[in-house]
Amino acid sequence: MASNYYEQGRHDAEQGTLNQLFYHTYHDYKRGYDEVMRGKPRRRTPPAVLLVALLVAGIGAGWVLRDRGLLGTQATPVIVVVTSTVALPTPTFPFVIATPAPPTATVPSDPALRPGARAEVATDGGGLRVRPNPGIAGEALASLPNGSTVTIVEGPSEGDGYTWWKVESAAGSGWVVGDFLRPLP
């Protein structure tokens, strides 16, 4: 049922007058006024109905074309090209980390270091470790303080990148690195 404002809007439109306050305030007034001025609104076809109609038309056209031989029923062959790729190895854990090479063995520059000669320990202030074998793997037997006097018993021998001399001292007998020995006259 139409409201009084709707009827008022229709009446004003038929008379050619417009009440601005009512037009912007009351929805029914505006609807009645616009119907008279523009005519009754037409119903729109919902988009879903149009989509279904288009789909049905397309399927029907496909059947007609297929039946007339214009549309093939066999599938078009697809050619697949397979190429091989070379997979590069990826690093796995644990990584092998290269360790730097030990220092190269030094040949004594002074030929005075020889078995039977005497030498003095010449370190930078720390002690010189005496080991049971010519290499750093053995546990130190003793530590000779800087300035100690030793007698060379055997050597030279190469081990772990160093030149080793077997010495006798007040601390006993063992192997020391020759880089820290200074020959005595």
C-alpha positions in Angstrom: 0.0 0.0 0.0 1.3 3.4 -0.9 2.0 5.9 1.8 0.7 9.5 1.9 4.2 10.8 1.0 4.3 8.5 -2.1 0.9 9.9 -3.2 2.0 13.4 -2.5 5.1 12.9 -4.7 3.0 11.5 -7.5 0.6 14.4 -7.3 3.4 17.1 -7.2 5.0 15.4 -10.3 1.7 15.5 -12.2 1.3 19.2 -11.3 4.9 20.0 -12.3 5.8 21.2 -8.8 8.5 19.8 -6.6 8.8 20.1 -2.8 12.6 20.1 -2.3 12.4 19.4 1.4 10.1 16.4 0.9 12.1 15.1 -2.1 15.4 15.0 0.0 13.8 13.9 3.3 11.1 11.2 2.4 12.0 8.2 0.4 8.4 7.5 -0.5 7.8 11.0 -1.8 11.0 10.7 -4.0 9.9 7.3 -5.3 6.4 8.5 -6.2 7.7 11.7 -7.8 10.4 9.8 -9.9 7.8 7.2 -11.1 5.7 9.8 -12.6 8.6 11.8 -14.1 10.5 8.8 -15.5 7.8 6.2 -15.9 7.5 3.0 -13.9 10.9 1.4 -13.3 11.6 -1.6 -15.5 12.7 -4.9 -14.0 16.2 -5.9 -14.8 17.0 -9.5 -15.7 19.3 -10.9 -13.1 22.9 -11.5 -14.3 22.7 -15.2 -13.3 19.8 -15.8 -15.7 21.7 -14.2 -18.6 24.8 -16.3 -17.8 22.8 -19.5 -17.8 21.1 -18.6 -21.1 24.5 -17.8 -22.7 25.9 -21.2 -21.4 23.0 -23.1 -22.8 23.3 -21.3 -26.2 27.1 -22.1 -26.3 26.5 -25.8 -25.5 23.8 -26.0 -28.2 26.0 -24.3 -30.8 28.8 -26.8 -30.0 26.5 -29.8 -30.5 25.3 -28.4 -33.8 28.9 -27.7 -35.1 30.0 -31.2 -33.9 27.1 -32.9 -35.7 27.8 -31.1 -39.0 31.5 -32.1 -38.8 32.8 -28.6 -38.2 34.0 -29.4 -34.7 36.1 -32.5 -34.3 35.5 -35.1 -31.6 39.0 -36.4 -31.5 41.5 -34.9 -29.1 44.4 -33.0 -30.6 47.7 -34.8 -29.8 49.9 -32.9 -27.4 53.6 -33.3 -27.8 55.6 -33.2 -24.6 59.3 -32.6 -24.8 61.3 -33.9 -21.9 64.7 -32.5 -21.3 67.2 -33.6 -18.8 69.0 -31.3 -16.5 72.1 -31.8 -14.5 71.6 -31.6 -10.8 74.4 -29.9 -9.1 75.3 -31.4 -5.7 74.2 -29.4 -2.8 76.4 -29.1 0.3 75.3 -31.3 3.1 76.0 -31.0 6.8 78.4 -31.2 8.4 80.6 -29.2 6.2 84.2 -30.2 5.9 86.2 -27.1 6.8 89.7 -27.0 5.6 92.3 -26.2 8.2 95.3 -24.2 7.4 98.5 -26.1 6.9 100.9 -26.1 9.7 103.9 -23.8 9.4 106.6 -25.3 7.2 109.6 -26.8 8.8 112.5 -24.4 9.1 116.0 -25.5 8.5 118.2 -24.1 11.2 120.0 -21.1 9.7 122.9 -21.5 12.1 124.8 -24.8 11.6 125.9 -24.5 15.2 122.8 -26.5 16.3 124.0 -30.1 16.2 124.2 -33.0 18.5 126.7 -32.3 21.3 126.4 -28.5 21.0 125.1 -26.3 23.8 122.1 -23.9 23.3 120.1 -21.3 25.2 116.3 -21.2 25.3 115.2 -18.0 23.5 111.5 -17.5 23.8 109.4 -14.3 24.0 109.1 -14.7 27.7 107.1 -17.9 28.0 108.6 -21.3 28.6 109.7 -23.8 26.0 107.8 -27.1 26.3 109.8 -30.4 26.4 107.9 -33.3 24.8 108.5 -37.1 24.8 108.5 -37.3 21.0 109.2 -34.8 18.1 105.7 -33.5 17.6 103.0 -31.4 19.3 100.7 -34.4 20.0 102.6 -35.6 23.1 101.9 -34.1 26.5 104.6 -31.7 27.7 107.1 -33.3 30.2 108.4 -29.9 31.4 108.7 -26.3 30.5 112.1 -24.7 30.2 112.2 -21.0 31.2 113.7 -18.4 28.8 117.5 -18.2 29.2 117.9 -21.9 30.3 121.0 -23.8 29.0 120.5 -27.1 27.3 122.7 -29.7 25.6 121.6 -31.0 22.2 121.6 -34.9 22.3 119.9 -35.8 19.0 118.3 -34.3 15.9 117.2 -32.6 13.9 113.8 -34.4 13.3 110.8 -33.1 11.4 107.4 -33.3 12.9 104.1 -31.3 12.7 105.8 -28.6 10.5 108.7 -27.9 13.0 112.3 -28.9 13.4 112.8 -30.7 16.7 116.0 -31.3 18.7 116.3 -33.7 21.6 117.9 -31.9 24.5 119.2 -32.6 28.1 118.5 -30.0 30.7 118.1 -29.7 34.5 114.4 -30.6 33.9 115.4 -33.9 32.2 115.5 -35.1 28.6 113.0 -34.5 25.7 112.3 -32.9 22.4 112.0 -29.1 21.8 111.3 -26.9 18.8 114.6 -25.7 17.3 113.2 -22.2 16.5 113.5 -21.3 20.2 117.1 -22.4 20.6 120.1 -20.1 20.2 123.5 -21.8 19.9 126.1 -20.9 22.5 129.7 -20.5 21.7 
